[in-house]
Amino acid sequence: MLKFILKRLGSAAGVLLAASLLLYILVINSGDPLGDLRESNAENREYLMQQRTEYMNLEQPWYLRYLTWLTGVSKCFVGACDLGRNINGIEVTDLLANAASSTLRLVLLATVIAAILGIAIGVLTAVRQYSGLDYLVTFLTFLFFSLPVFWAAVLLKEYMAIGYNNWLENPQISLGTSIMIGVVAGLVLQMLLAGSLKRRGITFLATAIFVPLLLQYSVWLNFYRFPQMGPAVIIVLTVLLALSATAMSVGLKEKRVLYPALITAVLVLGMYYATFWLLAEPNGWLLLGGAILAVVIPGLIGKLMGGRLSKAAMGVSVTVGLVGAGLTVLDHIFRAWPGFLDLKGRPIATIGSSTANLEGGFWDHFLDNATQLLLPTIVLAIISLASYSRYTRSSMLEVQQQDYIRTARSKGLSERTVIFRHAFRNALIPIATIAAFDFAGLIGGAVVTETVFGWKGMGDLFNTGLHAVDPAPVMAFFLVTGTAAVLFNLLADIVYAILDPRIRV
């Protein structure tokens, strides 16, 4: 494996070198970096031209400028990157650090959301092949995949930002709208749960009645301006999650998995009260420490109580612990929402990555960053989600035709065990490739999204450099995206060996 990794890294370095040379030549021949100054009437025009020539080393031949850039990149191996200066004399390394951090948090979040939802939808539609749900999801995924990014972004700005901000000033949902939403929710839920015609009818009626009542109750509570959760809701949701996760993994009869999950749910309630005042005004390190504890403690409980099912018990307990911790954080976010609305009356932003000079505490700044991330993340996620769902569906359908799946069913294993323990793991192998390339592709594809939303990230760095015929920012963009593509492609190969031990040999 080490020999394979070194070989792949060597070939990848050659590809990156050739691509960087080609891109550099294309950029420097796309225009005149001094063109705007040649047409200027400024008295110090000659000085400005001389200064820019010095910044960009224009007095040197192109190949020496490229070698200078390549030498600066090689210093990254010792932690002293030198990517040159841009057209204004600013160090590109500093610009890249700010732009990369802004874009990576956007792309990483979009990738995680798209992967989780897309894979779940793909598995569900494969299990329900040729059902109404399958046809509906197929239509929607092709629709999302075909959406022009700039058009989808404008629609989100109009309806999820401007429209929502206007509605939030006096949030009201009419009875007719509530009934319509309930009917649509009932139709979707009965397709998801499937079953006999009687079961579908009961599901539809229950949902069509419950959802309008819930919406009207939320309006009466003024929930959208003063949201509430509290410990009672948290414990109910975590217990329900413990029961459902146990049922999906090994079945409720397996007490070695069920009991650790329920104990974890009770611990979540205890930690809610123990950390209540700490989380009133926390910091990033406190939240990170809480997330680690939400994994370690439930994992130990599952390991000690799980016995022969320790892996399943650990997985279910950790899931309950993480979701419970997330619900606890969400409760504090709800509590901070009214104060955030006082600071920022129109919370969903249509442009920028943060609000300048925003006052308030930790949760106010957290909500500001989250609302700024919302729209561009949705745009990137819905487009990637289509790919994940279609590839997962195709892979699951192919795997379900294999002999070992028929053997598992003939042995009398439950359909849940066949799907999740035998089919799903093998179906993930091609998905690993999609995930690897999708992450790198999203960084490059975020150029349009960032332009529409005024997001100062990698896309803005690339656009600014390209329009100014400034190769340094463009090459910095290539360095990040190209390296990400190579590393994630290599990571996909390693994941293959984890998912299927046969690949190791």
Disulfide bonds with the S-S distance in Angstrom:
Cys76-Cys81 1.88
